[in-house]
C-alpha cells in the first residue's frame, strides 16, 4: 500500500521517530508535520494541545495517509485514545512503546522518566508501566528547558551541556538503572544525558519500539509498501523552514528534504 505514514509532533522532535521508521521500513513514504510555531506543547493547557493535535491530524488525513503516528509524548497523553476512536486508520503513540522498551532492559525495577511538564503531570508513563508491572518504581522529572534547546538548534552547544547537567541533578542518585526519554526531542540530547547519568544507566528512546509497532500493524493489515523505489518524504512546518531544514538535515543526514510551510490555524478539525 503506497499511501504515506503520517507523523505529527509539536516540532522537530518527532524526526527521531521518523528516522527510525525510515531505517526499519525504507520503502515507506512519510508525511511529517512539525508544529514548530506553537512549540513547546508541554506547558500548554490540555485543550490547546488537543486542538493543535487535531489540526495536524486533520491536515494529514486529508492527504490520505494509511496510518498516524503521534510522535509527541504530550499529545499522546492527551489525545491518543480520542483519535483512535474517531479515525478509521491505525493510530500509534509513543508512550506505550517507550514504557515497553524500558521494561525490557531494567534489572532492578527502578525506572526514571524525563518529560515535558504536560507529560509528567499526566502520569501517563507511570500508568503504563504500572499496568504492565505493579512492582516497578518510577521516578519522574520535568525538563522544560530541553525542548527550546533542540528547537533552536543549540543541542550541540556548551549551553546544552550545562542545562542538561543542572536539570538532571534531582534524578541522579535515585538508584534508577533505566531512564526513558519521554519526549521525542530529547534523543537529540541523548549523548549529553548518557554522559551525565553514567554508563550504568540505560537511556531509552521510544523511536525504535514505536517503529516496530508501526511495522507490525502495517504487516498485519497487508499495508506495507512493496515498492523498492526511493520514497519521496514530505515535511511540513508551521514555523521557520530554514531552522527546520538545519535540524532535519543534521539528524536525517542523506534523506532528501522537501520542506513546506503550512498554516494550521485555519485547518478544519477532524469532526
Helices and strands as residue ranges (DSSP letters): E 5-9, H 15-24, E 30-34, G 36-38, H 46-61, E 67-70, H 73-86, E 90-92, H 95-105, E 110-115, H 117-122, H 124-132, E 137-142, H 144-151, H 158-167, G 168-171, E 178-181, G 186-189, H 190-197, E 202-204, H 207-221, E 234-237, H 241-252, E 259-261
